């Protein structure tokens, strides 16, 4: 388990910002199940769904941004879990861009590669590895989506959500797998001890103008669209 507890350049949980957060939240006073649950809830709902400039941000950079998507939230939750002695690892995949189509500006939908690098954290609990992918979408955002689609049941494949049953989402920590985007996975890249290891091998495949457009325009528009959906149900 030592490999799954290491402090790394990206999982920089010994940084003052993270040690202060853990002390303030008093997570070390909790049992293992509740540690995972409290950290899961924090990353899910205090770090709102939004699109960071880069995937390979450090945990402290994600914390400072105050927003995160699949890849950056995975880094942050891993750092926080390791900081309180909970083993975790990264699961890497590629997903189709289609499930984010309603959030993407039209130009980005055309410029984005067909497949996008997608990761989630897995935690070791009760002798098995469990997916924490459900941490990606905050509940304020999900509440807004449910208000927009009140009668929708079954498969939902849009707005950064890809699930089998929209009326029965698995996005709460209950000691079981959580998932919110895994139905968009088209290629499994395996598991990695750290995001540092993963991003040394895999990166998003857009470059040049496409990369510039996403980092400086596209992601900001997508984050604003997500914020508007939160407001549908009266969330700020």
C-alpha positions in Angstrom: 0.0 0.0 0.0 3.0 2.4 0.3 2.9 3.2 -3.4 -0.7 4.4 -3.0 0.2 6.8 -0.2 3.1 8.6 -1.7 3.4 12.4 -1.8 4.3 13.5 -5.4 4.7 16.7 -7.4 1.0 16.6 -8.4 -0.2 15.0 -5.2 1.5 17.6 -3.1 -0.4 16.9 0.1 2.4 18.1 2.4 1.9 21.6 1.1 0.7 24.1 3.7 -2.6 24.8 2.0 -3.6 21.1 2.3 -2.4 20.5 5.8 -4.3 23.6 6.9 -7.4 22.4 5.2 -7.2 19.0 6.8 -6.7 20.5 10.2 -9.6 23.0 9.8 -12.0 20.2 8.5 -10.8 17.9 11.3 -10.8 14.9 8.9 -8.1 13.1 10.9 -10.6 12.8 13.8 -12.9 10.6 11.7 -12.9 6.8 11.1 -11.9 5.5 7.7 -15.4 5.4 6.1 -16.2 8.9 7.3 -12.9 10.3 6.2 -13.6 9.1 2.7 -17.1 10.4 2.8 -16.2 13.9 4.2 -13.4 14.3 1.6 -15.6 13.1 -1.2 -18.3 15.6 -0.2 -15.8 18.4 0.0 -14.3 17.8 -3.4 -17.7 17.1 -5.0 -19.5 20.2 -3.6 -16.9 22.8 -2.5 -14.8 22.4 -5.7 -17.6 23.0 -8.2 -17.7 21.4 -11.6 -15.8 23.7 -14.0 -13.1 23.5 -16.6 -9.5 24.2 -15.6 -6.9 25.4 -18.0 -4.8 22.2 -17.7 -5.3 18.6 -16.7 -2.0 18.2 -14.9 -2.5 20.8 -12.2 -1.2 20.0 -8.8 -3.6 19.4 -6.0 -2.9 22.8 -4.5 -3.5 24.5 -7.9 -6.9 22.8 -8.1 -7.7 23.9 -4.6 -6.8 27.4 -5.5 -8.9 27.3 -8.7 -12.0 26.3 -6.7 -13.4 24.4 -9.7 -12.5 21.1 -11.3 -13.4 18.5 -13.9 -12.8 14.8 -14.0 -9.0 14.9 -14.2 -8.3 17.7 -11.8 -10.8 16.6 -9.2 -9.2 13.1 -9.3 -5.8 14.7 -8.4 -7.3 16.7 -5.6 -9.3 13.9 -4.0 -6.3 11.6 -4.2 -4.0 14.1 -2.5 -6.5 14.7 0.3 -7.1 11.0 0.8 -3.4 10.2 1.0 -2.9 13.0 3.4 -5.2 11.3 5.9 -3.7 7.8 5.3 -6.2 6.4 2.8 -4.7 4.5 -0.1 -5.8 5.5 -3.6 -4.9 5.2 -7.2 -5.9 6.6 -10.6 -7.9 4.9 -13.3 -7.3 6.2 -16.8 -9.6 6.0 -19.8 -10.7 7.8 -23.0 -14.2 9.0 -23.5 -16.2 10.2 -26.4 -16.6 14.0 -26.5 -20.3 13.6 -27.4 -21.6 13.4 -23.9 -20.5 17.0 -23.3 -22.0 18.3 -26.5 -24.6 20.7 -24.9 -21.9 22.4 -22.8 -19.5 22.8 -25.7 -19.6 25.9 -27.8 -20.2 24.9 -31.5 -16.6 25.8 -32.5 -15.2 23.6 -29.7 -17.4 20.7 -30.6 -15.9 20.8 -34.0 -12.3 21.3 -32.9 -12.2 18.9 -30.0 -10.7 15.4 -30.8 -13.2 12.6 -30.9 -11.7 11.0 -27.8 -10.8 12.8 -24.6 -8.6 11.7 -21.8 -10.7 10.9 -18.7 -9.6 9.8 -15.2 -11.1 9.1 -11.8 -9.7 8.2 -8.4 -10.1 4.7 -6.9 -10.0 4.2 -3.2 -9.0 1.1 -1.3 -11.7 0.3 1.2 -12.7 -2.9 2.9 -10.2 -4.9 0.8 -11.4 -3.7 -2.6 -10.9 -0.8 -5.0 -13.9 1.5 -5.4 -14.5 4.2 -8.0 -14.9 7.7 -6.8 -15.9 9.1 -10.2 -19.2 10.4 -8.9 -17.2 13.2 -7.2 -17.0 15.1 -10.6 -20.5 16.7 -10.7 -21.5 18.8 -7.7 -25.0 18.4 -6.4 -26.0 21.9 -7.2 -25.3 21.2 -10.8 -27.1 17.9 -10.8 -30.1 19.5 -9.1 -30.2 22.1 -11.9 -30.1 19.3 -14.6 -32.9 17.4 -12.8 -35.0 20.5 -12.9 -34.4 20.9 -16.6 -35.3 17.3 -17.3 -37.8 16.4 -14.5 -39.4 13.4 -16.3 -36.2 11.9 -17.7 -35.5 8.3 -16.7 -33.0 5.7 -17.9 -29.9 6.5 -19.9 -28.7 10.1 -19.9 -25.8 11.1 -22.2 -25.2 14.8 -22.2 -24.2 17.8 -20.1 -21.1 16.0 -18.8 -23.2 13.2 -17.5 -23.1 9.7 -18.9 -25.1 7.2 -16.8 -27.4 4.2 -17.2 -30.2 5.7 -15.1 -30.6 9.4 -14.6 -33.3 8.8 -12.0 -31.0 6.7 -9.8 -27.6 8.4 -9.8 -24.8 6.7 -7.9 -23.0 9.9 -6.8 -23.0 9.6 -3.0 -20.3 7.8 -1.0 -21.9 4.7 0.6 -18.9 2.4 0.6 -19.6 1.4 -3.0 -18.6 2.5 -6.5 -19.8 5.9 -7.6 -20.1 6.9 -11.2 -21.3 9.8 -13.3 -19.4 9.6 -16.6 -18.3 6.0 -17.1 -20.9 5.3 -19.7 -18.9 7.5 -22.1 -15.8 5.4 -21.8 -14.6 3.8 -25.1 -11.0 2.9 -24.2 -9.6 1.7 -20.8 -6.0 2.7 -20.2 -5.6 0.9 -16.9 -4.7 1.9 -13.4 -1.8 4.1 -12.3 -0.2 4.7 -8.9 -0.2 8.5 -9.5 -1.5 11.1 -11.9 2.2 12.1 -12.4 2.8 8.7 -13.9 -0.4 8.8 -16.0 0.2 12.3 -17.6 3.8 11.4 -18.4 2.3 8.9 -20.8 -1.1 10.3 -21.8 -2.2 13.8 -22.7 -5.2 15.4 -24.5 -4.5 15.2 -28.2 -5.3 18.8 -29.3 -2.5 21.1 -30.2 -1.9 24.5 -31.7 -5.0 26.6 -32.4 -7.3 23.9 -30.9 -5.3 23.9 -27.7 -5.3 27.7 -27.5 -9.1 27.9 -28.2 -9.9 25.5 -25.4 -7.6 26.9 -22.8 -8.5 30.6 -23.4 -12.1 30.5 -24.7 -13.8 27.1 -24.8 -13.4 26.1 -21.2 -14.6 29.5 -19.9 -17.8 29.2 -21.9 -18.3 25.7 -20.7 -17.8 26.7 -17.0 -20.3 29.6 -17.5 -22.9 27.2 -18.9 -22.4 24.9 -16.0 -23.0 27.8 -13.6 -26.2 28.8 -15.4 -27.5 25.3 -14.9 -26.9 25.5 -11.2 -29.1 28.6 -11.1 -32.0 26.8 -12.8 -32.9 25.3 -9.4 -32.1 28.4 -7.4 -28.5 27.4 -6.6 -25.8 30.1 -6.7 
